[in-house]
């Protein structure tokens, strides 16, 4: 669910699934591995709904559903049907990336990237299809990608996203949900690249920080983000905390919390937080296809454990790597 408030009683989830290695002997698979990159999971009425980037040449987004996070089915009998499709009263000709679903009243909002612009489309149904009354990006003044909408306790909305400035950096701005626009006067860059794990490529690529997800927990804001270029095997996830929705942010000194050295698979990053039907927190993300090939990227789900420090009220968050889920579609 996109607006997350997780109380202190949350502990690590226990999920029965085995990790798939990129090489070596494997158990006989049941179903096909899911190849959604930049994945997101929306939870409603006891079901999970998964969508994500479908790879190079994708013309929109499709959706899967599950009741147990392990076994997934397609939401549509017609495999040619899309949640949102290029040219169907929607903005974008290429680069359909990084979707996020948010429910606002009786409408479902699908935030996504196309043509390196953040866009929002709407539907009366969770499973779509999503369209725009006016075909346009949210802010066409410059390139911006990877949207995440957050609603604070006072009803104010913030759009977290990436803007380009000799690299990819995380920004936030107040969001007008009725007019599908940001207040540009409130645009703030969240933080810069400061830690060694955030750039391990010896200058091969420009700095990359992307894939934001924000939750509020006991009055503190937590931003999860990915760093390094997605082609880098060191693509990874860390988090930062803040006393207010637009900072100032303090990066967790134990970052990253998801990395090939932790989860055992390369290119692990750019996902989303959600709360399971068991009430516990999970993070869905993608990995490289194997040690020698990036695409098609594969989807993974990992439970998170939260440990509160009484003196600060801040939670330490870790991935429960013993319980990583390899979701499959049947």
C-alpha positions in Angstrom: 0.0 0.0 0.0 1.5 3.4 -1.0 0.8 5.4 2.1 2.6 3.5 4.8 2.4 3.9 8.6 4.1 1.0 10.3 3.9 0.7 14.1 6.7 -0.4 16.4 5.3 -3.9 16.8 6.4 -4.9 13.3 8.9 -7.7 13.2 10.5 -9.6 10.3 8.1 -11.6 8.1 8.6 -15.3 7.5 8.1 -16.2 3.9 8.7 -19.7 2.5 10.7 -19.4 -0.7 14.2 -20.2 -1.9 16.6 -17.7 -3.5 17.4 -18.4 -7.2 21.1 -18.2 -8.0 22.3 -17.0 -11.3 24.3 -20.1 -11.9 24.7 -23.6 -10.4 22.2 -26.3 -9.8 18.6 -25.1 -9.4 15.4 -26.8 -8.3 12.8 -27.5 -11.0 10.9 -24.2 -11.3 7.1 -23.9 -11.0 6.0 -21.2 -13.4 8.1 -18.5 -15.0 10.2 -16.0 -13.2 8.7 -12.5 -13.3 10.7 -10.0 -15.4 9.4 -6.7 -14.0 12.1 -4.1 -13.3 11.5 -1.1 -11.0 8.6 -3.1 -9.5 5.8 -1.9 -7.2 3.2 -3.8 -5.3 -0.3 -2.4 -4.4 -2.3 -4.2 -1.7 -6.1 -4.2 -1.7 -8.8 -6.6 -0.4 -6.4 -9.3 0.6 -4.6 -9.4 -2.8 -1.3 -8.2 -4.1 -1.1 -6.4 -7.5 2.3 -6.1 -9.1 3.5 -4.0 -12.0 6.8 -2.5 -13.2 9.0 -1.7 -16.1 8.7 -4.3 -18.9 12.1 -3.7 -20.5 13.4 -2.1 -23.7 10.7 -1.4 -26.2 7.8 -1.6 -23.8 4.7 0.3 -24.8 3.0 0.5 -21.4 2.4 -1.5 -18.3 0.8 -4.8 -17.4 -0.3 -6.3 -14.1 -0.1 -9.5 -12.1 -2.0 -10.6 -9.0 -1.3 -12.9 -6.1 -2.6 -13.9 -2.7 0.7 -15.2 -1.3 3.5 -13.2 -3.0 5.0 -16.4 -4.4 2.5 -17.5 -7.1 1.2 -14.9 -9.5 -1.3 -14.8 -12.3 -2.0 -12.3 -15.1 -4.9 -10.0 -14.3 -6.2 -10.2 -17.9 -7.1 -13.2 -20.0 -6.2 -11.2 -23.0 -2.4 -11.0 -22.9 -2.4 -8.1 -25.2 -4.3 -6.0 -22.7 -2.4 -3.3 -20.8 -2.9 -1.5 -17.5 -1.8 1.6 -19.5 -0.8 1.7 -23.1 1.1 4.0 -25.4 -1.3 6.2 -27.4 -4.4 5.4 -25.5 -5.1 8.9 -24.2 -1.8 8.8 -22.4 1.5 10.7 -22.6 4.6 9.1 -23.9 6.1 7.4 -26.9 9.0 5.5 -25.3 10.7 4.8 -22.0 7.7 3.6 -19.9 9.4 3.1 -16.6 8.9 3.0 -12.8 5.1 3.0 -12.2 3.5 3.6 -8.8 -0.2 3.2 -8.0 -2.0 5.4 -5.4 -5.6 5.4 -4.4 -7.3 8.8 -4.0 -11.0 8.6 -3.1 -12.7 6.5 -5.6 -10.0 7.0 -8.2 -6.8 5.1 -8.8 -3.8 7.1 -9.9 -0.9 5.6 -11.9 2.3 7.6 -11.7 4.9 6.6 -14.3 7.8 7.8 -16.4 7.6 8.2 -20.2 9.9 10.2 -22.5 11.9 11.0 -19.4 8.9 12.9 -17.9 6.8 12.1 -14.8 3.1 11.5 -15.8 -0.1 10.6 -13.9 -3.1 8.8 -15.4 -6.3 7.7 -13.7 -8.8 4.9 -13.7 -12.0 4.0 -11.8 -10.6 0.5 -11.5 -7.3 -0.7 -9.9 -6.7 -3.0 -12.9 -7.3 -0.2 -15.4 -7.2 0.9 -18.0 -5.6 4.2 -17.1 -6.0 7.3 -19.2 -5.6 11.1 -19.1 -8.2 13.7 -19.7 -5.4 16.0 -20.9 -2.4 14.2 -22.3 0.6 15.9 -20.7 3.4 15.3 -18.2 3.1 16.7 -14.7 6.1 19.1 -15.1 7.4 19.4 -18.7 9.9 22.2 -17.9 12.8 19.7 -17.6 13.5 16.0 -17.5 12.3 14.1 -14.4 11.7 10.4 -13.7 10.9 7.8 -11.0 7.8 9.3 -9.2 6.6 8.5 -5.7 3.6 10.2 -4.2 3.4 10.6 -0.4 0.5 11.9 1.7 1.4 13.3 5.1 -0.8 13.2 8.2 -1.9 16.8 7.6 -3.3 15.9 4.2 -0.4 17.5 2.2 1.1 15.7 -0.7 4.7 15.5 -1.8 6.0 14.1 -5.1 9.5 12.6 -4.8 11.2 12.0 -8.1 14.6 12.3 -10.0 15.9 15.3 -11.9 18.9 15.4 -14.1 21.9 17.7 -13.3 25.1 16.0 -14.5 23.7 12.9 -13.0 20.4 11.6 -11.4 19.5 13.2 -8.1 16.4 12.9 -5.8 14.1 15.9 -5.4 10.8 16.6 -3.7 8.0 19.1 -4.1 4.6 19.8 -2.8 2.0 18.2 -5.0 -1.5 19.5 -6.0 -3.4 16.2 -6.3 -6.5 18.0 -7.7 -4.7 19.7 -10.5 -1.9 17.1 -11.1 0.9 19.6 -10.7 3.8 20.4 -8.4 4.5 23.7 -6.7 7.8 24.5 -8.3 8.6 27.0 -5.6 8.9 24.1 -3.1 11.3 22.0 -5.2 14.2 20.8 -3.0 17.1 18.5 -3.8 17.0 15.8 -1.1 20.8 15.2 -0.8 23.9 14.6 -2.8 26.2 11.7 -3.4 28.4 11.4 -0.3 29.0 7.7 0.5 31.4 5.3 -1.1 28.7 2.6 -1.8 26.7 5.1 -3.9 29.3 5.2 -6.7 31.6 2.3 -7.3 32.2 2.5 -11.0 35.5 4.5 -11.1 33.9 7.3 -13.0 32.3 5.2 -15.8 28.9 6.8 -15.3 27.5 10.1 -13.9 26.2 9.9 -10.3 22.9 8.0 -10.0 20.4 8.2 -7.1 16.9 7.1 -8.0 13.9 5.0 -7.2 12.6 6.9 -4.1 10.0 5.5 -1.7 9.0 7.3 1.5 7.2 6.2 4.6 6.5 7.8 8.0 7.2 5.9 11.1 6.6 7.3 14.7 7.0 10.8 13.4 10.1 10.2 11.4 10.3 10.1 7.6 12.3 7.3 5.9 13.3 7.6 2.3 14.5 4.4 0.5 16.5 5.0 -2.6 18.9 3.2 -5.0 22.4 4.3 -6.1 24.9 3.4 -8.8 23.9 2.9 -12.4 21.5 0.1 -12.9 23.9 -1.6 -15.2 26.4 -1.8 -12.3 26.4 -5.0 -10.3 26.7 -2.8 -7.2 23.3 -1.2 -7.8 21.9 -1.2 -4.3 19.4 0.3 -1.8 19.9 2.4 1.2 17.7 4.8 3.3 17.8 8.2 5.0 15.7 9.7 7.7 14.3 13.2 8.3 12.2 15.1 10.8 10.1 16.6 8.0 8.9 15.5 4.6 11.5 17.6 2.8 14.4 17.0 5.1 17.0 17.6 6.2 17.9 14.0 5.5 20.4 11.9 7.4 21.7 8.8 5.7 21.8 5.5 7.6 25.4 4.8 8.5 24.9 1.1 7.8 23.9 1.6 4.1 23.3 -0.2 1.8 20.7 -2.6 3.2 20.1 -4.4 -0.1 23.2 -5.2 -2.2 24.7 -8.2 -4.0 26.8 -8.9 -0.9 23.7 -9.0 1.2 21.0 -10.6 -1.0 23.4 -12.7 -3.0 22.4 -11.5 -6.5 23.8 -8.6 -8.5 22.1 -5.4 -9.6 19.7 -5.4 -6.6 17.7 -2.2 -6.4 14.9 0.2 -7.5 11.9 -1.2 -5.8 9.1 -0.2 -3.5 7.9 -0.7 0.1 4.6 -2.2 0.9 2.8 -3.7 3.8 1.7 -7.3 3.4 -1.6 -8.8 4.3 0.1 -10.1 7.4 0.7 -6.5 8.5 4.5 -6.7 8.0 6.7 -4.6 5.8 8.3 -5.9 2.5 10.5 -4.4 -0.2 10.0 -5.5 -3.8 13.0 -4.9 -6.1 14.8 -6.1 -9.2 18.1 -7.9 -9.9 20.2 -8.6 -12.9 19.3 -11.6 -14.9 22.6 -13.3 -13.9 26.3 -12.5 -13.3 27.0 -11.9 -17.0 23.7 -10.4 -18.3 21.6 -7.5 -17.0 18.4 -8.1 -19.0 15.7 -9.2 -18.6 15.9 -8.1 -15.0 14.1 -10.3 -12.5 11.8 -9.5 -9.6 12.5 -10.3 -6.0 10.6 -9.6 -2.7 12.2 -9.5 0.7 10.7 -9.0 4.2 12.1 -6.2 6.3 12.9 -6.1 10.0 12.6 -2.9 12.0 14.4 -2.4 15.3 13.7 0.7 17.3 16.4 2.6 19.2 14.7 3.9 22.3 17.1 6.9 22.8 16.4 8.3 19.4 13.1 6.8 18.3 14.7 5.9 15.0 14.4 2.4 13.5 17.2 0.4 12.1 15.9 -1.4 9.0 17.4 -4.6 7.6 16.5 -7.1 4.9 15.5 -10.6 6.1 17.7 -12.4 3.6 16.8 -15.8 4.8 13.3 -15.3 3.5 13.8 -13.7 0.0 10.9 -14.6 -2.3 11.3 -15.5 -5.9 7.9 -14.7 -7.4 6.7 -16.7 -10.4 3.8 -16.3 -12.8 1.6 -19.2 -13.8 
